[in-house]
Every structure is written in structure tokens, then in C-alpha cells.
Amino acid sequence: MLKSLAHKAHQHIVLAADPPPNGDVPNPKKEAPGALTEKVDTVLGLLAWVGTAAGVAGVLITGAMMAISMRRGEGSEHMGRLGMVLGGCVLVASAGPVVTFVFS
């Protein structure tokens, strides 16, 4: 009983090591289709623009908060926040070159 179940299961399962029935091994192209490339470039461009805008807004907001706090005499506590915002700006600006360096 168990042997016949295993035999039936083996008949219906295609293993990764089994060659294709017609003998042709697929060889995909290394380039993505043109339509997909255009859409991905558009999305990445929008994300880069949004990241840059968020970085500029973050610096402006942190600067405004520092200016308001300086009037009260509490300006030094925002330096850590400004460092985080500037670190995020550097990360957004260097994301493309870093990925290109790692994957090429």
C-alpha cells in the first residue's frame, strides 16, 4: 500500500533535477522587458524624489524646532534629531550608488 502511494506520488511530482520533457533547458534573458524597466524607473524616481523632499522637510522642521527651543534655552537636545535627519538624507542620496557597487 505504502509502496504504491509513493510510486503514484513520484509519477505526479516533477523534480527540479528532472530534465524538461522536450529536452530544451530554458535560458532567460538577462535584461528585463522594456515596459517593466520603464515602470520600475518611474517608481524609483518617485521614491527618490519623495525621499529627498522628506529629507529637506526634516531639516527645515528640525531647524525650526531648534530655533524655537533656543529662545527658551533648550537648543542642544535637537542636535541628535538633526543628526538622524542628515543621516537619512545621506542614505537616500547614496542608495543608488551603493546598490550599483554591491550588485555589479
Phi and psi in degrees as a GROMACS rama.xvg file:
@    title "Ramachandran Plot"
@    xaxis  label "Phi"
@    yaxis  label "Psi"
@TYPE xy
-64.9503  -37.1866  LEU-2
-65.6163  -39.3822  LYS-3
-70.6467  -34.1498  SER-4
-66.2247  -42.779  LEU-5
-63.9005  -39.489  ALA-6
-65.3364  -42.7358  HIS-7
-65.5483  -40.5911  LYS-8
-64.0366  -40.2317  ALA-9
-65.2967  -32.4751  HIS-10
-67.8307  -29.9084  GLN-11
-97.687  -8.70867  HIS-12
-102.138  129.948  ILE-13
-99.611  118.409  VAL-14
-81.7059  154.614  LEU-15
-64.2215  -28.2319  ALA-16
-81.5566  -14.5497  ALA-17
-70.4621  134.923  ASP-18
-71.2556  154.774  PRO-19
-61.464  153.435  PRO-20
-59.6118  -35.1961  PRO-21
-89.5479  -3.48778  ASN-22
88.584  -7.10328  GLY-23
-87.627  124.106  ASP-24
-93.0022  125.31  VAL-25
-65.1595  141.195  PRO-26
-129.441  91.1856  ASN-27
-68.3488  154.526  PRO-28
-72.3456  152.518  LYS-29
-82.008  -19.5774  LYS-30
-94.586  143.824  GLU-31
-75.9946  155.488  ALA-32
-58.9339  148.699  PRO-33
-58.6685  -42.0393  GLY-34
-64.4225  -39.7469  ALA-35
-67.3436  -40.9758  LEU-36
-61.3432  -42.2098  THR-37
-63.8481  -42.5743  GLU-38
-66.7572  -42.3563  LYS-39
-64.7295  -41.5385  VAL-40
-61.9429  -39.3401  ASP-41
-63.7792  -46.1246  THR-42
-64.3507  -44.3358  VAL-43
-64.8733  -36.8859  LEU-44
-63.4559  -43.3818  GLY-45
-63.6028  -43.0392  LEU-46
-63.33  -40.0861  LEU-47
-64.804  -40.911  ALA-48
-64.2292  -45.1716  TRP-49
-63.8368  -41.0902  VAL-50
-63.0179  -40.6744  GLY-51
-66.9706  -43.3269  THR-52
-62.8992  -40.0229  ALA-53
-65.876  -37.5043  ALA-54
-65.0058  -43.4077  GLY-55
-64.2858  -43.9989  VAL-56
-62.367  -39.9958  ALA-57
-63.0192  -41.8794  GLY-58
-65.7306  -42.9496  VAL-59
-63.4907  -44.305  LEU-60
-65.745  -43.5388  ILE-61
-64.4612  -40.2887  THR-62
-62.3733  -41.6292  GLY-63
-64.778  -42.1869  ALA-64
-64.4347  -37.3225  MET-65
-65.8849  -40.594  MET-66
-64.7379  -41.3675  ALA-67
-66.2082  -41.1088  ILE-68
-69.567  -31.4946  SER-69
-64.5248  -34.2178  MET-70
-64.5748  -30.7334  ARG-71
-89.0312  -10.4587  ARG-72
87.5979  23.617  GLY-73
-124.565  35.5371  GLU-74
-72.9864  -25.339  GLY-75
-73.1457  -19.0936  SER-76
-74.7379  -12.2638  GLU-77
-91.8498  -3.67178  HIS-78
-64.7839  -37.0097  MET-79
-64.0221  -40.2374  GLY-80
-65.4209  -41.3947  ARG-81
-63.6434  -38.7651  LEU-82
-62.2058  -40.6212  GLY-83
-65.7139  -41.6283  MET-84
-64.2069  -45.108  VAL-85
-66.2364  -36.2644  LEU-86
-62.6217  -40.6189  GLY-87
-63.9745  -39.0316  GLY-88
-62.6649  -42.803  CYS-89
-63.9137  -40.223  VAL-90
-64.1417  -43.7999  LEU-91
-64.8928  -42.0634  VAL-92
-69.2352  -31.5133  ALA-93
-99.5928  4.12315  SER-94
-61.2698  -47.6317  ALA-95
-61.126  -53.2932  GLY-96
-61.6082  -36.0776  PRO-97
-65.4418  -45.5301  VAL-98
-64.5325  -40.4314  VAL-99
-61.6741  -41.9635  THR-100
-64.1812  -43.0321  PHE-101
-70.7707  -41.3018  VAL-102
-99.5208  5.575  PHE-103
